[in-house]
Amino acid sequence: MINPATKSPAIAAPLSGAAFATLATLLKTRSGLIVGQDKIYLLETRLVNILRKEKLADLNALAERLNRPGADALARDVVEAMTTNESFFFRDDKPFQHFRTDAMPRLVAARPPGATLRIWSAAASSGQEAYSLAMILAENKLAAGDRRFEIVGTDIARDPLARAREGVYTQFEVQRGLPVQLLMKYFKKEDTSWRISQTIRQMAQFREFNLLGDLRPLGRFDVVFCRNVLIYFDQATKTKVLEAMAAQMAPDGLLYLGGAETVLGITSRFAPLPGERGVYGVATVGNENRAALPLRSA
């Protein structure tokens, strides 16, 4: 039952072991997200809107519904509700500084005239990371010469991706990490919100994608930003995702992870860049990267 005073589910019964197993298995299988018994409170808080929408008494009833035939749409809603979608412009600025002052100049110098450098924002959420990269490229277009850039943002959640494509952000969102000079240059005020310019929007494309799937249709990338994603995976899933990424990257490509993430002890396909935290190069071990398939339109 939903308690109207608290707007949260009044737990009719403790979450049963079978119901927890149903929810935990669904999340791990579909998104790689690991939910332990100590995170039951997250299930209760993040799934409350689904309980209300489906008129379900509690998580036990939700699990029972998920076990019925034809529950695929509900399962997808559960996965998206549990996915963390926090993002803001130039989050943890150091990776963007490294991209601006080191990675971009080095990759531009290594590519022939007319080449296209491809950048992947692998957990794009509502687009702030991809657009931060686009603004860096726009601010440094003279240094790129006639090299072109393509930014691909992907995420498993549909609603944040729709926001990314629209490119409209609240006052609060543009105040989180976005320098005021870039706000004035690349955004236009619309009532109480800000819309990013067409110049920046057209530099990035966004598509729904699951990191546990086949990465080859995405094509090959020179730079991958996959920050604050691996922390939600178990080691086997981290290894699978990282090795699949390595296979889709240029031999001199760079991977950016979150400050609390590492490849050490997980895969030998990447090696830390000396003196840099969270930045990894493709290691020259094992087989060479497999040929990538061309990018499909989003």
C-alpha positions in Angstrom: 0.0 0.0 0.0 1.1 3.6 -0.6 1.1 5.8 2.5 -0.2 9.2 1.2 1.4 11.0 4.1 4.9 9.9 3.3 4.5 9.2 -0.5 6.6 6.1 0.0 5.6 2.4 0.1 4.4 1.2 3.5 6.1 -2.2 3.6 3.4 -4.8 4.0 6.0 -7.5 4.6 9.8 -7.8 4.7 11.4 -8.5 1.3 11.6 -12.2 0.9 14.7 -14.0 -0.2 13.0 -15.2 -3.4 11.8 -11.7 -4.2 15.2 -10.2 -3.5 16.8 -12.8 -5.8 14.4 -12.0 -8.6 15.2 -8.3 -8.4 19.0 -8.7 -7.9 19.3 -11.2 -10.8 17.3 -9.0 -13.1 19.5 -6.0 -12.4 22.8 -7.9 -12.8 21.7 -9.7 -16.0 20.3 -6.7 -17.7 22.6 -3.9 -16.6 25.5 -5.4 -14.7 24.4 -3.6 -11.5 25.2 -5.5 -8.3 22.7 -5.0 -5.4 23.6 -6.7 -2.1 21.4 -7.3 0.9 22.8 -4.1 2.3 21.2 -2.1 -0.5 17.6 -3.1 0.0 16.9 0.4 1.0 17.9 1.5 -2.5 15.4 -0.9 -4.0 12.7 0.6 -1.7 13.4 4.2 -2.5 14.1 4.0 -6.2 11.3 1.7 -7.1 8.6 3.5 -5.2 7.2 5.3 -8.3 6.9 1.9 -10.1 5.0 0.5 -7.1 2.7 3.5 -7.2 2.2 3.3 -11.0 1.5 -0.4 -11.0 -0.6 -0.3 -7.8 1.6 -2.9 -6.1 1.7 -3.3 -2.4 5.4 -3.8 -2.0 8.6 -5.2 -3.6 7.4 -8.8 -3.1 4.4 -8.0 -5.3 6.7 -6.4 -7.8 9.0 -9.4 -8.0 6.0 -11.7 -8.4 4.8 -9.6 -11.3 8.2 -9.7 -12.9 8.1 -13.5 -12.9 4.9 -13.5 -14.9 5.0 -13.8 -18.8 4.9 -10.5 -20.6 6.8 -8.5 -18.0 9.6 -7.2 -20.2 8.4 -3.6 -20.2 8.1 -3.6 -16.4 11.6 -5.2 -16.1 13.0 -2.4 -18.3 11.4 0.2 -16.1 12.9 -1.4 -13.0 16.4 -1.4 -14.5 16.1 2.3 -15.6 14.8 3.3 -12.2 17.8 1.7 -10.5 20.4 3.2 -12.8 22.3 6.1 -11.4 22.0 9.1 -13.8 23.8 11.9 -12.0 25.9 14.0 -14.3 27.1 17.6 -14.5 29.3 19.7 -16.8 33.0 19.2 -16.5 32.5 16.7 -13.6 35.8 16.2 -11.8 37.6 18.6 -14.1 41.0 16.9 -14.2 40.1 14.4 -16.9 38.8 17.2 -19.1 42.0 19.1 -18.5 44.1 16.1 -19.5 41.9 15.6 -22.6 42.3 19.3 -23.6 46.1 19.7 -23.0 47.4 16.2 -23.6 45.2 13.7 -25.3 43.6 15.9 -28.0 46.9 17.5 -29.2 48.7 14.2 -29.2 45.9 12.4 -31.1 45.6 15.2 -33.6 49.3 15.1 -34.3 49.2 11.4 -34.8 46.3 11.5 -37.3 46.6 12.4 -41.0 44.8 15.5 -42.4 41.1 14.9 -42.9 41.0 12.1 -40.3 38.0 11.7 -37.9 38.7 11.2 -34.2 35.9 9.5 -32.4 35.1 9.9 -28.8 32.7 7.8 -26.7 30.9 9.0 -23.6 29.9 5.5 -22.5 27.5 6.5 -19.7 26.2 9.7 -21.2 23.1 10.1 -19.0 21.6 13.5 -19.8 24.5 14.6 -22.0 26.7 16.9 -19.8 29.9 14.9 -20.3 29.5 14.6 -24.1 28.7 18.3 -24.4 31.6 19.3 -22.1 33.9 17.5 -24.6 32.2 19.2 -27.5 32.8 22.6 -25.9 36.5 21.8 -25.4 36.7 20.8 -29.1 34.9 23.9 -30.2 37.2 26.1 -28.1 40.3 24.5 -29.6 39.2 24.0 -33.2 42.2 25.8 -34.6 44.6 23.3 -33.0 42.7 20.5 -34.6 43.4 21.7 -38.1 41.2 19.9 -40.6 40.7 16.8 -38.4 37.1 16.1 -37.6 35.6 14.9 -34.3 32.7 12.7 -33.7 31.2 12.3 -30.2 28.9 9.3 -29.4 27.0 9.3 -26.1 25.3 6.1 -25.0 23.3 5.1 -22.0 20.9 2.3 -21.0 18.2 4.8 -19.7 15.8 6.4 -22.2 14.6 9.5 -20.4 18.1 10.9 -19.7 19.0 10.3 -23.4 15.9 12.2 -24.5 17.1 15.1 -22.4 20.6 14.9 -23.8 19.2 15.1 -27.4 17.1 18.1 -26.4 20.0 19.9 -24.8 17.9 21.8 -22.3 19.2 22.2 -18.7 17.9 23.8 -15.5 19.6 26.8 -13.8 20.9 24.4 -11.2 22.4 22.1 -13.8 24.3 24.8 -15.6 25.7 26.1 -12.3 27.3 22.7 -11.6 30.8 23.0 -13.1 30.0 25.0 -16.2 32.2 28.1 -16.5 30.1 31.2 -16.9 31.9 32.2 -20.1 30.9 28.9 -21.8 27.4 29.3 -20.5 27.1 32.8 -22.2 28.8 31.6 -25.4 27.1 28.3 -26.0 23.7 28.5 -24.3 20.5 30.5 -24.7 18.1 31.3 -21.9 14.6 29.9 -22.4 12.3 30.9 -19.5 13.9 29.3 -16.5 16.1 26.9 -18.5 19.1 27.0 -20.8 19.3 25.4 -24.3 22.7 24.5 -25.6 23.5 25.9 -29.1 23.0 24.0 -32.3 26.7 24.3 -32.9 27.5 22.1 -29.9 24.5 19.8 -30.2 25.4 18.8 -33.7 28.8 17.6 -32.5 27.3 14.8 -30.4 24.9 12.0 -31.2 23.1 10.0 -28.5 21.8 6.4 -28.7 20.5 3.8 -26.3 23.0 1.2 -25.6 23.8 -1.5 -23.0 27.5 -1.9 -22.1 26.9 -5.6 -21.6 26.0 -6.0 -25.3 28.1 -6.3 -28.4 30.2 -3.2 -28.7 31.3 -3.8 -32.3 28.4 -1.9 -34.0 29.6 1.2 -32.2 32.8 1.3 -34.3 36.3 2.2 -33.3 37.1 5.0 -30.9 40.2 7.1 -30.1 39.0 8.2 -26.7 36.5 6.6 -24.3 35.1 8.2 -21.2 33.6 5.5 -19.0 33.6 7.1 -15.5 31.8 6.0 -12.4 30.2 3.0 -14.1 32.5 0.1 -13.2 32.0 0.7 -9.5 28.5 -0.9 -9.9 29.8 -4.1 -11.5 31.3 -7.3 -10.1 34.9 -8.1 -11.2 33.8 -10.6 -14.0 31.6 -7.9 -15.5 34.3 -5.3 -15.3 36.7 -7.5 -17.1 34.2 -8.3 -19.8 33.3 -4.7 -20.4 36.9 -3.4 -20.3 38.2 -6.0 -22.7 35.4 -5.4 -25.1 36.2 -1.7 -25.0 39.9 -2.3 -25.6 39.0 -4.3 -28.7 37.1 -1.3 -30.1 39.9 1.3 -29.5 42.7 2.6 -31.6 46.1 1.2 -30.5 47.0 4.7 -29.2 43.6 5.3 -27.7 42.9 6.6 -24.2 40.4 5.4 -21.6 39.2 7.7 -18.8 37.7 6.0 -15.7 36.4 7.5 -12.5 38.7 8.4 -9.6 37.6 5.3 -7.6 38.0 2.9 -10.5 41.0 1.1 -11.9 42.0 -1.6 -14.4 44.6 -3.1 -12.1 43.9 -6.7 -11.3 41.0 -6.7 -13.7 42.4 -6.7 -17.2 45.8 -6.5 -18.9 44.3 -4.8 -22.0 44.9 -1.3 -20.5 47.9 0.2 -18.8 47.9 3.3 -16.5 49.5 6.4 -17.9 52.5 7.4 -15.7 51.7 10.2 -13.4 48.0 10.3 -14.3 45.1 9.1 -12.2 42.2 7.4 -14.0 43.8 7.6 -17.5 44.8 4.4 -19.3 46.3 3.6 -22.6 45.6 0.5 -24.7 48.2 -2.1 -23.8 50.2 -3.9 -26.5 49.6 -7.4 -25.2 47.8 -10.3 -26.7 46.1 -10.0 -30.1 45.8 -6.7 -31.9 42.5 -4.9 -31.7 39.8 -6.5 -33.9 38.5 -4.6 -36.9 35.5 -2.6 -35.9 32.2 -2.4 -37.8 31.0 1.0 -39.0 28.9 3.1 -36.8 25.1 2.7 -37.1 23.0 5.8 -36.9 21.2 6.4 -33.6 
